Amino acid sequence: MLEVHAAVNTVNDVVVALCETEVKAIAFVKAGSNRKVKTFPIITHTDGKDYISIKACNIILSTPEDRAEQALLDNQRSALAKAKAAGMTSAEIRALIAINQDEIK
């Protein structure tokens, strides 16, 4: 784990939850109002403990379901980046997303 994802209250900048996966942090954001996801790098200290550049807190570990959902999100973002790099417009990308899955086979 090189980074953690925090659900942060945008009104007072308070960390609501600190999570191993981005999708878990997104779930905490969706569960409340005035929240956004912030990502923090993890620094491993010589004492063997992991630190981040905010106050001490517990990291909410991901479940196997969270990791599968995170892999899907990562794949979607990778595909989107490839489509943009290939010169596709936003309208073309939206059209692909809406396509009937049977047409792909």
DOBAVO-46418 format. One line per 8 residues: number of its first residue (from 1); their letters; for each residue x, z, y of C-alpha. Coordinates in Angstrom, 3 decimals, decimal comma. Layout:
! residues N
NUM> A> X Z Y | ...
//
This chain:
! residues 105
1> MLEVHAAV> 0,000 0,000 0,000 | 1,639 -1,201 3,209 | -1,238 -0,501 5,573 | -4,491 1,409 5,859 | -7,729 0,394 7,517 | -9,635 2,775 9,747 | -13,243 2,758 10,843 | -12,931 3,887 14,456
9> NTVNDVVV> -15,659 4,982 16,858 | -15,375 2,684 19,887 | -16,890 5,243 22,276 | -14,329 8,031 21,786 | -11,650 6,325 19,634 | -12,146 8,864 16,836 | -11,266 7,810 13,287 | -14,408 7,989 11,165
17> ALCETEVK> -12,738 7,010 7,875 | -9,282 5,932 6,763 | -9,421 3,557 3,812 | -7,084 1,807 1,398 | -8,972 -1,503 1,636 | -10,387 -3,344 4,602 | -13,743 -3,882 2,889 | -14,223 -0,124 2,496
25> AIAFVKAG> -13,497 0,344 6,222 | -15,955 -2,465 7,001 | -18,593 -0,598 4,974 | -18,030 2,512 7,127 | -18,286 0,355 10,269 | -21,599 -1,110 9,098 | -22,900 2,384 8,240 | -22,791 3,512 11,860
33> SNRKVKTF> -22,928 2,218 15,397 | -20,151 1,687 17,934 | -17,472 1,264 15,275 | -14,708 -1,227 14,595 | -11,904 -1,637 12,059 | -8,306 -0,937 13,079 | -5,328 -1,484 10,787 | -2,299 0,815 10,780
41> PIITHTDG> 1,042 0,285 9,031 | 2,147 2,946 6,565 | 5,618 4,392 6,972 | 7,176 6,057 3,934 | 9,322 8,987 5,040 | 12,445 10,219 3,293 | 10,409 13,205 2,071 | 8,406 10,748 -0,076
49> KDYISIKA> 5,197 11,153 1,931 | 3,361 8,312 3,629 | 2,696 8,499 7,357 | 0,766 6,457 9,875 | 0,946 6,518 13,642 | -2,174 8,678 14,079 | -2,977 12,272 13,215 | -2,810 13,552 9,610
57> CNIILSTP> -5,766 12,554 7,479 | -6,855 11,702 3,962 | -6,901 8,047 2,925 | -10,062 7,054 1,069 | -8,843 5,220 -2,006 | -10,523 2,048 -3,114 | -12,582 1,652 -6,238 | -12,162 -1,295 -8,637
65> EDRAEQAL> -15,256 -2,794 -6,957 | -13,636 -2,417 -3,512 | -10,480 -4,161 -4,735 | -12,523 -7,044 -6,176 | -14,466 -7,386 -2,920 | -11,207 -7,223 -0,929 | -9,745 -10,010 -3,105 | -12,830 -12,120 -2,347
73> LDNQRSAL> -12,471 -11,459 1,400 | -8,763 -12,366 1,247 | -9,576 -15,609 -0,622 | -12,281 -16,508 1,903 | -9,909 -15,982 4,813 | -7,217 -18,023 3,067 | -9,664 -20,879 2,454 | -10,796 -20,741 6,082
81> AKAKAAGM> -7,192 -20,897 7,305 | -6,544 -23,909 5,046 | -9,680 -25,664 6,323 | -8,639 -25,081 9,940 | -5,093 -26,226 9,201 | -6,545 -29,416 7,677 | -8,271 -30,092 10,993 | -11,839 -29,252 10,006
89> TSAEIRAL> -14,205 -28,337 12,836 | -16,311 -25,179 12,866 | -19,402 -27,296 12,196 | -17,748 -28,913 9,161 | -16,687 -25,532 7,800 | -20,208 -24,131 8,241 | -21,571 -27,198 6,447 | -19,262 -26,544 3,493
97> IAINQDEI> -20,297 -22,907 3,340 | -23,960 -23,930 3,185 | -23,469 -26,546 0,450 | -25,389 -26,234 -2,811 | -22,970 -24,741 -5,346 | -24,117 -27,243 -8,020 | -22,669 -30,080 -5,912 | -19,163 -28,602 -6,193
105> K> -18,966 -28,939 -9,978
//
